[in-house]
């Protein structure tokens, strides 16, 4: 892993957006894996600003978001699709047909996961995946456990993960879904490049476990130690537990 520590979250986000823009310019048909949550918000804002200045064209890029809640339609304001529309998709020139998303209300969720994996294979896999890390070490919605799943799958969310997503559901715990669909570890670890962002003291112990702990399904993000081209970009608070 290549570890970079920045003075602030904003500084890291700006540098990350510049790195993503360079990757797109080098490969205009790049396949991007995109996360949601609080961590990438500043990155999306910086990318939108670059696009507005004419410094970033995304018309040839294909995107695959990492996960979506089960039982939440794309039209629901709490869905990850709605989040992406609000913060990124509607502000840039991505072709609608190049945006790929899991359907959390599909009639057959297992078939939906198989469809998504097949679509990613047809696209050639992720060229670059942007990642966050949960306070419990999860990657996408691959939660800690005795084992991890390689393929896209349906998963039960931990209490910590549900609490972390309260903001999408009006801070009402009863509205946060119990399950989600997520890309599996196989797609994430096979990405050409992985860039993980972590900000704030609340992520410090998870970052330490990811970088310096054993490779274990108890900390899914630790498997990035095995990735051929993984970068971890932190602010000072998230890096405080590293030795």
C-alpha positions in Angstrom: 0.0 0.0 0.0 1.1 3.5 -0.7 0.0 5.7 2.3 -0.4 9.5 1.9 -1.3 11.7 4.8 -2.7 15.2 4.1 -3.2 18.2 6.4 -6.9 18.2 5.8 -9.8 16.3 4.3 -10.3 19.1 1.7 -6.7 18.9 0.6 -6.9 15.1 0.2 -10.2 15.4 -1.7 -8.8 18.0 -4.1 -5.7 15.8 -4.7 -7.9 12.8 -5.3 -10.1 14.6 -7.8 -7.0 15.7 -9.7 -5.7 12.1 -9.7 -9.1 10.8 -11.0 -9.2 13.5 -13.7 -5.7 12.5 -14.8 -6.7 8.9 -15.0 -9.7 9.8 -17.2 -7.6 11.9 -19.5 -5.2 9.1 -19.9 -8.0 6.6 -20.6 -11.3 8.3 -21.6 -13.2 5.0 -21.5 -12.1 4.2 -18.0 -14.4 2.0 -15.9 -14.8 3.7 -12.5 -16.0 2.1 -9.2 -17.7 4.7 -7.1 -18.7 4.8 -3.4 -21.3 6.8 -1.5 -21.4 8.2 2.1 -19.8 11.2 3.7 -16.2 10.4 2.8 -16.3 11.0 -1.0 -18.6 14.1 -0.9 -15.7 16.6 -1.3 -14.2 14.5 -4.1 -17.4 14.7 -6.1 -17.7 18.4 -5.5 -14.1 18.8 -6.8 -14.8 16.7 -9.8 -17.9 18.7 -10.6 -15.9 21.9 -10.3 -13.2 20.5 -12.7 -16.0 19.5 -15.1 -17.5 23.0 -14.9 -14.1 24.6 -15.8 -13.8 22.3 -18.8 -10.9 20.3 -17.2 -12.8 17.0 -17.1 -14.9 15.2 -19.7 -16.7 12.1 -18.6 -18.8 11.2 -21.7 -16.8 8.0 -22.4 -16.4 6.9 -18.8 -18.4 4.0 -17.4 -19.3 3.9 -13.7 -20.3 1.1 -11.4 -21.5 2.0 -8.0 -20.4 -0.3 -5.2 -23.7 -1.0 -3.4 -27.3 -0.2 -2.9 -29.9 -0.7 -0.1 -32.3 -3.6 -0.4 -36.0 -2.4 -0.5 -35.1 1.2 -1.4 -36.1 2.3 -4.9 -33.8 4.6 -6.9 -36.5 7.3 -6.6 -36.3 7.3 -2.8 -34.1 10.2 -1.4 -32.3 7.7 0.9 -31.1 5.5 -2.0 -27.5 5.6 -3.0 -28.7 6.2 -6.6 -30.4 9.4 -5.4 -27.3 10.4 -3.5 -25.2 10.0 -6.7 -27.7 12.0 -8.7 -27.7 14.8 -6.2 -24.0 15.1 -5.7 -22.5 14.0 -9.0 -24.4 12.4 -11.9 -26.7 15.4 -12.7 -23.8 17.8 -12.7 -21.4 16.2 -15.2 -21.6 14.8 -18.7 -21.7 11.0 -18.0 -23.8 9.3 -20.6 -26.9 7.8 -18.9 -26.3 4.4 -20.5 -22.8 4.3 -19.0 -24.1 4.6 -15.4 -24.5 1.2 -13.8 -26.3 0.6 -10.5 -27.7 -2.2 -8.5 -31.5 -2.4 -8.2 -32.4 -2.8 -4.5 -36.0 -3.6 -5.4 -35.4 -6.2 -8.1 -37.9 -9.0 -7.9 -35.0 -11.6 -7.8 -32.1 -10.1 -5.8 -29.8 -13.1 -6.5 -30.4 -12.7 -10.2 -29.8 -8.9 -9.9 -26.4 -9.6 -8.3 -25.5 -12.0 -11.1 -26.6 -9.5 -13.7 -24.4 -6.8 -12.2 -21.3 -9.0 -12.0 -21.9 -10.0 -15.6 -22.2 -6.4 -16.7 -18.9 -5.5 -15.0 -17.2 -8.4 -16.6 -18.4 -7.3 -20.1 -17.1 -3.8 -19.3 -13.6 -5.3 -18.6 -13.7 -4.9 -14.8 -12.9 -1.8 -12.8 -10.0 0.2 -14.0 -10.0 2.3 -10.9 -12.1 2.0 -7.8 -12.6 4.8 -5.2 -13.2 3.4 -1.8 -14.1 4.4 1.8 -13.7 2.3 4.9 -16.2 1.6 7.6 -15.3 2.2 11.2 -15.6 -1.6 11.5 -13.3 -2.2 8.6 -15.9 -2.9 6.0 -15.2 -2.3 2.3 -18.2 -1.4 0.2 -20.8 -3.4 2.1 -18.6 -6.4 2.7 -19.0 -6.6 6.4 -16.6 -8.3 8.9 -17.2 -12.0 9.5 -15.7 -15.4 9.4 -15.4 -15.3 5.6 -15.9 -13.0 2.7 -17.8 -13.3 -0.5 -16.0 -12.9 -3.9 -19.1 -12.2 -6.0 -21.8 -9.5 -5.8 -24.2 -10.5 -3.1 -27.0 -9.6 -0.6 -25.7 -8.8 2.8 -27.0 -8.0 6.3 -25.7 -4.7 7.5 -24.1 -4.3 10.9 -25.4 -2.0 13.5 -22.3 0.3 13.0 -23.0 0.5 9.3 -26.6 1.3 9.7 -25.8 4.1 12.2 -23.3 5.5 9.7 -26.1 5.8 7.2 -28.6 7.5 9.4 -28.1 10.8 7.6 -29.7 9.4 4.4 -32.9 8.6 6.3 -33.6 11.6 8.3 -31.6 10.3 11.3 -34.4 7.8 11.9 -32.9 4.4 12.8 -36.2 2.7 12.0 -35.9 3.7 8.3 -32.4 2.5 7.7 -32.5 -0.8 5.8 -31.3 -4.0 7.4 -29.8 -5.3 4.1 -28.0 -4.2 1.0 -26.6 -5.5 -2.3 -22.8 -5.0 -2.7 -20.0 -5.8 -5.1 -18.0 -8.6 -3.7 -14.3 -8.6 -2.7 -13.3 -10.2 -6.1 -14.3 -7.2 -8.2 -12.7 -4.8 -5.7 -9.4 -6.7 -5.5 -9.2 -7.2 -9.2 -9.5 -3.5 -10.0 -6.6 -2.0 -11.8 -6.1 0.6 -9.2 -7.7 1.2 -5.8 -7.7 4.5 -4.0 -9.1 4.5 -0.5 -10.0 7.6 1.4 -10.4 7.9 5.2 -11.0 11.0 7.2 -11.5 11.7 10.9 -10.5 10.2 14.2 -13.4 7.7 14.0 -11.7 5.9 11.2 -8.2 5.7 12.9 -8.5 2.2 14.4 -10.0 0.8 11.2 -7.1 2.3 9.2 -4.6 0.9 11.6 -6.1 -2.6 11.3 -6.2 -2.3 7.5 -2.6 -1.2 7.1 -0.8 -2.8 10.0 -3.0 -5.7 11.1 -3.3 -9.2 9.7 -5.1 -9.9 6.5 -8.4 -11.2 7.9 -12.1 -11.2 7.0 -12.6 -9.6 10.4 -11.3 -6.5 8.7 -12.3 -6.8 5.0 -10.3 -3.7 4.1 -7.1 -5.5 5.2 -7.3 -7.4 2.0 -6.1 -4.3 0.2 -2.7 -5.3 1.5 -2.8 -7.9 -1.3 -3.8 -5.5 -4.0 -1.2 -4.8 -6.7 -1.8 -1.0 -6.8 -3.6 0.3 -3.7 -3.3 3.9 -2.4 -4.6 5.0 1.0 -5.2 8.7 1.4 -5.8 10.0 4.9 -6.1 13.2 6.9 -4.0 13.5 10.0 -6.8 12.4 12.3 -7.4 9.2 10.4 -3.6 8.4 10.4 -3.1 9.0 14.1 -3.0 5.3 15.1 -0.4 4.3 12.5 3.1 3.7 13.8 
